[in-house]
Amino acid sequence: MKSAVFFDIDGTLWDYEKYIPDSCREGIKKLRENGHLAFICSGRARAFIQDKDLLSLGFDGIVCSCGCHVEINGDVLYEKVIDKDFAKKTVEMIREYGFRPILEGPKKIYMDDDEFDHNDYFGNVLRRDLGSDLVTIGGDYYGNWLINKMSCATDVAADKRIECFERLSKHYEIIAHNDEVCELVPAGHNKATGMMKACELVGIDPANTYAFGDSENDLDMLQAAHVGIAMGNGTDRAKAAADYVTTAFDEDGIYNGLKHFGLI
């Protein structure tokens, strides 16, 4: 019976140096040869999923921006965009609390360079990978962003962070990776909703779904899939949410997980 398998990117398919194990390539190839469907399911925005080596693994679709963007065979079939006026209000409010935002969309990523120095890891990854698709929040773009979600550096006092989160919680799903980084996703959207939307679009029964992930924004997906598989290098919460823990991504985790469940 045909199944749909959903893969997180960072810490699952590759690391932040973009290393993809050969066993991962082989596993996804065999998965599709066996008639199953393979999907990216990422917190990254579509603008940040451009790497040719990654995409060459072969995917039937991409679910990204934590469920706000779904495409099947290159066609965008679902898109949640944050209203521009509301996005502007959000940016202005979170900056009052000292948050440093990165705005993430299907075509561009918006970041003010002076808010992220060159010792900042996330900012450096964006600069390395996006080229001209990384533009400023301010200047000519200000208030005219096309975005699905936001990420924020939240390295402020705990009471300020908590107060800001409380104000945001009516309108956003808040994914706090730690005290210093969060994602803000439009309410009602997460990787699980995107996964289910993709299944609906391709006619896959949710009972035939598998999901691989490693971190906080994978929890909903791991729990909603019929079988959630956490990577051996994943967080404790990801492992607790999963039905099965495979080996680490660089210890044949994808291949071993697919093989364990008879998908390859």
C-alpha positions in Angstrom: 0.0 0.0 0.0 1.3 3.4 -0.9 2.6 5.6 2.0 3.7 9.2 2.3 6.9 9.9 4.2 7.7 13.4 5.4 11.2 14.5 6.2 12.4 17.5 8.2 15.6 19.1 6.7 18.0 20.4 9.3 19.3 17.7 11.6 17.3 15.1 9.7 18.3 15.1 6.0 21.4 17.1 6.6 23.4 19.2 9.1 24.0 22.9 8.9 27.1 22.3 6.8 24.7 20.7 4.2 26.2 17.2 4.5 23.8 14.5 3.3 24.8 10.9 4.0 24.9 8.6 1.0 22.7 6.2 2.9 20.0 8.9 3.0 20.2 9.4 -0.8 19.9 5.6 -1.3 17.0 5.3 1.2 14.9 8.0 -0.5 15.7 6.6 -3.9 14.5 3.1 -2.9 11.5 4.5 -1.1 10.2 6.1 -4.3 11.1 3.1 -6.4 8.9 1.1 -4.1 6.0 3.3 -5.0 5.9 5.5 -1.9 5.8 9.3 -1.9 8.6 11.4 -0.3 8.0 15.0 1.0 10.1 17.6 2.6 8.3 18.9 5.7 10.3 21.8 7.0 10.1 24.9 9.1 12.2 26.7 6.5 10.4 29.0 4.2 10.3 28.0 0.5 12.8 30.8 -0.3 15.2 29.0 2.0 14.8 25.6 0.2 16.9 26.1 -2.9 19.9 23.8 -2.6 20.2 21.7 -5.8 21.9 18.8 -4.0 19.0 18.6 -1.4 16.3 18.8 -4.1 18.1 16.3 -6.2 17.2 13.6 -3.6 13.8 13.5 -5.3 10.7 14.7 -3.6 7.0 14.5 -4.7 6.2 17.7 -2.8 7.4 20.3 -0.3 5.6 21.3 2.9 7.3 24.3 4.4 7.0 27.3 6.6 5.6 25.0 9.2 2.6 24.1 7.1 1.9 27.5 5.5 3.1 26.5 2.1 2.3 23.2 0.3 3.4 22.3 -3.2 3.0 19.1 -5.1 5.3 18.3 -8.1 6.3 21.9 -8.3 2.8 23.4 -8.1 1.8 25.6 -5.1 -1.5 24.3 -4.0 -1.8 26.0 -0.6 -0.3 29.2 0.8 -1.0 31.1 4.0 0.4 34.6 3.8 0.5 37.0 6.8 -1.5 40.2 6.1 1.0 43.0 5.5 -0.5 45.4 7.9 -0.6 42.8 10.7 2.9 41.7 9.9 4.1 45.3 10.3 2.3 45.6 13.7 3.9 42.4 14.8 7.4 43.5 13.8 7.0 46.8 15.6 5.7 45.2 18.7 8.3 42.5 19.0 11.1 44.9 18.4 9.8 46.9 21.4 10.7 43.9 23.5 14.1 43.6 22.0 13.3 40.6 19.7 15.3 40.6 16.4 13.1 39.3 13.6 13.7 37.4 10.4 10.7 37.4 8.0 10.3 34.3 5.9 8.4 34.0 2.7 8.1 32.0 -0.5 10.3 34.2 -2.6 12.5 36.3 -0.2 13.8 36.2 3.4 14.0 39.6 5.1 16.6 40.4 7.7 18.2 43.7 8.8 22.0 43.0 8.7 22.8 45.3 11.6 20.6 43.2 13.9 22.7 40.0 13.3 26.4 40.4 13.6 28.8 38.0 11.8 29.2 35.9 14.9 25.5 35.0 14.8 25.2 31.5 13.4 21.7 31.7 11.9 22.4 35.0 10.2 25.6 33.6 8.7 23.7 30.6 7.3 21.2 32.9 5.6 24.0 35.1 4.2 25.8 32.0 2.9 22.9 30.4 1.2 20.4 33.0 0.0 22.4 35.5 -2.1 20.1 38.1 -3.6 17.0 36.4 -2.0 18.1 37.8 1.4 16.9 41.4 1.5 16.3 44.0 4.2 13.3 44.3 6.5 13.7 48.1 6.3 14.2 50.5 3.5 12.2 50.1 0.3 10.8 46.8 1.5 9.4 48.0 4.8 5.8 46.9 5.4 5.5 45.4 2.0 6.7 41.9 2.8 5.3 38.7 1.4 5.8 36.3 4.3 4.4 33.1 5.7 6.1 33.1 9.2 8.8 34.7 11.2 11.8 33.6 13.3 13.2 35.7 16.1 16.3 36.0 18.2 14.8 36.3 21.7 17.9 36.8 23.8 16.2 39.2 26.2 15.2 39.1 29.9 12.9 36.2 30.6 10.0 38.4 31.9 10.0 40.4 28.7 10.1 37.3 26.5 7.2 35.8 28.4 5.1 38.9 28.2 5.8 39.3 24.5 4.8 35.6 23.9 1.6 36.1 25.8 0.7 39.0 23.5 1.5 37.0 20.4 -0.3 33.8 21.5 -3.7 34.8 20.1 -2.5 35.1 16.6 0.6 32.9 16.4 1.8 29.4 17.2 5.0 30.1 19.1 7.7 27.5 18.8 10.4 28.2 21.3 13.5 26.2 20.5 15.3 27.6 23.5 15.5 30.9 25.4 17.2 32.6 22.4 15.3 31.4 19.3 11.6 31.1 18.4 9.4 30.7 15.4 6.1 32.6 15.0 3.7 30.7 12.8 0.1 31.9 11.9 -2.3 30.3 14.4 -3.7 27.0 13.1 -0.6 26.1 11.1 2.2 23.7 11.9 4.0 20.8 10.2 1.2 18.4 11.0 -1.5 20.6 9.3 0.7 20.9 6.3 1.4 17.2 6.3 -2.4 16.4 6.3 -3.1 19.0 3.6 -0.5 17.3 1.4 -2.1 13.9 2.1 -5.5 15.3 1.1 -4.1 16.8 -2.1 -2.4 13.5 -3.2 -5.1 11.1 -1.9 -3.0 9.4 0.8 -4.8 8.0 3.9 -3.3 9.6 7.0 -3.0 6.0 8.4 -0.3 5.5 5.8 2.0 8.4 6.9 5.5 8.4 8.4 7.4 11.4 9.6 11.1 11.9 10.4 12.2 14.8 12.6 14.6 15.9 15.3 13.5 19.1 17.0 10.9 21.3 18.6 9.0 22.3 15.4 8.7 18.6 14.5 6.7 17.6 17.6 3.2 18.1 16.0 4.3 16.2 12.9 5.8 13.3 14.8 2.6 13.0 16.9 0.2 13.4 14.0 1.8 10.9 11.6 0.7 7.3 11.9 4.4 6.6 12.7 6.6 9.3 14.0 10.3 8.6 13.8 12.8 10.7 15.8 16.5 11.0 14.8 19.0 9.6 17.2 20.6 13.1 17.3 17.2 14.7 18.1 16.0 16.6 21.2 14.6 14.7 24.2 11.2 16.1 23.4 11.3 14.9 19.8 12.2 11.5 20.9 9.4 11.5 23.5 6.9 12.5 20.9 7.9 9.8 18.4 6.9 6.2 18.1 10.4 5.1 17.2 13.9 6.5 17.5 16.3 5.7 14.7 20.0 6.3 14.6 21.5 9.7 14.1 21.2 11.4 10.7 24.9 10.8 10.1 24.7 7.2 11.3 22.3 6.1 8.5 19.3 7.3 10.5 17.0 7.8 7.5 18.0 4.5 5.8 17.6 2.5 9.0 14.3 4.0 9.9 12.8 3.3 6.4 14.2 -0.2 6.5 12.8 -0.9 10.0 9.3 -0.2 8.9 9.6 -2.1 5.6 9.4 0.9 3.3 12.6 -0.1 1.6 
